[in-house]
Amino acid sequence: MTELDAYRQEAETLKSQIRDAKKRAADTTLGEVTAREDSLSRIQLRVRRTLRGHLAKIYAMHWASDSRFLVSASQDGKLIVWDAYTTNKIHAIPLRSSWVMTCAYAPSGSFVACGGLDNICSIYSLKTREGNVKVSRELAGHTGYLSCCRFLDDNQIITSSGDMTCSLWDIETGQPNTQFTGHTGDVMSLSLSPDKRTFVSGACDASAKVRNMKLFSSLFSATC
């Protein structure tokens, strides 16, 4: 048995254990639980800051891990890094393609990334000694638009695409380490688990697939 076969067998065992645990725990319904809870007071939301600077549609935003800085991607052809406390622009990065659809902030705060209809994930280093931030790596391999990207760390990023796949990339080499297939429609979004060992992808096939970074197949799939 290969290592991959062992992982798949372990995944099937875990799925069976999850199904059994859900059956054992299904002793009530959501309606019955909420009926016993006190009503929540109305939540009042108000604007804390307004960030002004883009000249066209803002397609994506992502917070840095410090919850102070964030990056925004706009079809004005700019990627802007903001200080949300002061509303100041830290960097205004011109993009090769204005048809951007996603952006991401690395957990370290050292890099940002974006992509879109150019089918490329562009990585920018924010720690350059030069005045202007320039692209440090372009990850080309998808045959469809880039819909979402998220950093695992400074050397790994995962992307989803309109080519119905997700890819885990080695940023240093510029090559994909793993390609995740299984969707039958454009993959539109992805989200990492806090421990970054698993992620979920959502697609136009009305399904969401939970995947382990070390497995090619999904742990389980849910159809909406």
C-alpha positions in Angstrom: 0.0 0.0 0.0 1.4 3.4 -1.0 1.4 6.4 1.3 -1.4 8.0 -0.7 -3.5 4.8 -0.4 -3.0 4.9 3.3 -4.1 8.5 3.5 -7.2 7.7 1.5 -8.0 4.7 3.7 -7.6 6.9 6.8 -9.9 9.5 5.2 -12.6 6.9 4.6 -12.3 5.7 8.2 -12.6 9.3 9.5 -15.7 9.9 7.3 -17.3 6.8 8.7 -16.5 7.8 12.3 -18.0 11.3 11.6 -21.2 9.8 10.2 -21.5 7.6 13.3 -20.8 10.4 15.6 -23.5 12.6 13.9 -26.1 9.9 14.2 -25.3 9.5 17.9 -25.4 13.2 18.5 -28.7 13.9 16.6 -30.9 13.9 19.7 -32.6 17.2 18.9 -33.3 19.8 16.1 -32.1 23.3 15.6 -35.7 24.6 16.2 -35.9 22.9 19.5 -32.6 24.2 20.7 -33.2 27.8 19.6 -36.7 27.8 21.2 -35.0 27.5 24.6 -32.7 30.4 24.0 -33.4 34.0 24.9 -34.0 36.4 22.0 -30.9 38.4 21.0 -31.2 42.2 21.1 -30.9 43.9 17.8 -27.3 44.3 16.7 -26.4 47.8 15.7 -23.7 48.1 13.1 -22.0 51.4 12.3 -19.2 52.5 10.0 -15.9 52.9 11.8 -13.7 54.0 8.9 -14.2 54.7 5.2 -11.2 54.0 2.9 -11.2 56.2 -0.1 -8.9 56.0 -3.1 -10.1 53.5 -5.6 -11.7 54.8 -8.8 -13.6 51.7 -9.9 -15.3 48.6 -8.6 -13.5 47.0 -5.6 -13.6 43.3 -6.3 -11.8 41.8 -3.3 -10.4 42.7 0.1 -8.4 40.7 2.7 -7.2 41.6 6.3 -3.7 41.1 7.4 -3.3 38.8 10.5 -2.8 41.8 12.7 -6.3 43.1 11.9 -4.8 46.6 11.2 -3.6 46.4 7.6 -5.6 45.2 4.7 -5.3 44.9 0.9 -8.0 45.7 -1.7 -8.1 44.9 -5.4 -10.0 47.1 -7.8 -10.7 47.2 -11.5 -9.1 50.6 -11.6 -5.9 48.5 -12.0 -4.6 49.1 -8.5 -3.8 46.9 -5.5 -3.9 49.1 -2.4 -2.5 48.2 1.1 -4.3 50.3 3.8 -3.7 51.2 7.4 -7.3 50.7 8.7 -6.6 52.7 11.9 -5.5 55.9 10.1 -7.1 55.2 6.6 -3.8 56.0 5.0 -2.6 54.2 1.9 0.7 52.3 2.6 1.2 51.0 -0.9 -0.6 51.6 -4.2 0.5 48.9 -6.6 -0.2 49.1 -10.3 -1.4 45.9 -11.8 -0.5 44.4 -15.2 -4.2 43.5 -15.7 -7.1 45.6 -14.3 -9.4 42.5 -14.5 -8.6 41.5 -11.0 -10.9 39.2 -9.0 -9.1 38.3 -5.8 -6.4 39.4 -3.4 -4.7 38.0 -0.3 -2.4 39.2 2.5 0.3 36.8 3.8 0.2 35.9 7.5 3.7 37.4 8.0 2.6 40.7 6.5 5.5 40.5 4.0 3.6 39.7 0.8 0.3 40.3 -1.0 -1.1 38.5 -4.0 -3.8 38.9 -6.6 -5.2 37.4 -9.7 -8.1 37.4 -12.1 -8.9 37.1 -15.8 -5.2 37.0 -16.6 -5.1 33.4 -15.2 -2.0 34.3 -13.1 -1.4 34.6 -9.4 0.9 37.6 -8.9 3.0 37.8 -5.7 4.3 41.2 -4.4 6.9 41.7 -1.7 6.1 44.6 0.6 9.6 44.5 2.2 11.4 45.8 -0.9 14.1 48.4 -0.3 13.1 50.2 -3.4 10.3 52.8 -3.4 7.9 51.0 -5.7 6.5 47.6 -4.9 7.0 45.3 -7.9 5.9 41.8 -8.7 8.3 39.2 -7.2 6.7 36.1 -8.7 4.0 35.2 -11.2 2.4 31.7 -10.9 1.1 30.6 -14.2 -0.5 27.3 -14.7 -4.3 27.7 -14.5 -6.2 27.6 -17.8 -9.1 29.7 -16.4 -9.5 32.9 -14.4 -8.2 33.1 -10.9 -11.2 33.4 -8.5 -9.5 33.2 -5.1 -6.1 32.9 -3.5 -4.9 32.5 0.1 -1.4 32.2 1.6 -0.5 29.3 3.9 2.9 31.0 4.6 5.5 33.1 2.7 6.4 30.1 0.5 3.0 28.5 -0.1 -0.3 29.8 -1.6 -3.4 28.0 -2.7 -5.5 29.2 -5.6 -9.0 28.4 -7.1 -9.8 28.8 -10.7 -12.4 28.8 -13.4 -10.7 25.8 -14.9 -12.5 23.7 -12.2 -9.3 23.1 -10.1 -7.4 24.4 -7.1 -3.6 24.4 -6.9 -1.2 24.5 -4.0 1.9 26.4 -5.2 5.6 26.6 -4.1 6.2 30.3 -4.5 10.0 30.0 -4.5 10.0 27.7 -7.5 6.8 29.1 -9.1 5.5 25.5 -9.6 2.3 23.8 -8.3 3.0 21.1 -5.7 -0.5 19.7 -5.8 -3.6 20.1 -8.0 -7.0 19.4 -6.6 -9.7 18.3 -9.0 -13.3 16.9 -8.6 -15.5 19.9 -9.2 -17.5 19.9 -12.4 -17.9 23.7 -12.6 -15.8 26.8 -12.1 -14.3 27.0 -8.6 -15.4 30.4 -7.2 -14.1 30.5 -3.7 -11.9 28.8 -1.1 -11.3 29.1 2.7 -8.5 27.8 4.8 -9.0 26.1 8.2 -7.2 27.9 11.1 -4.5 25.2 11.2 -4.1 25.4 7.4 -4.1 21.6 7.0 -7.5 21.6 5.3 -9.5 23.9 3.0 -12.9 24.1 1.5 -13.7 25.0 -2.1 -17.0 26.1 -3.5 -17.9 25.9 -7.2 -20.6 26.6 -9.8 -21.6 22.9 -9.6 -23.4 23.8 -6.3 -21.0 21.8 -4.2 -18.4 22.5 -1.5 -15.5 20.1 -1.0 -13.4 19.8 2.1 -9.9 18.7 1.3 -6.7 17.8 3.1 -3.6 19.5 1.8 -1.9 16.1 1.6 -4.7 14.3 -0.3 -5.7 14.6 -3.9 -9.3 13.6 -3.1 -11.8 15.5 -1.0 -12.5 14.4 2.6 -16.2 15.0 2.0 -18.5 17.0 -0.3 -21.7 18.8 0.3 -24.2 19.9 -2.4 -26.1 23.1 -1.8 
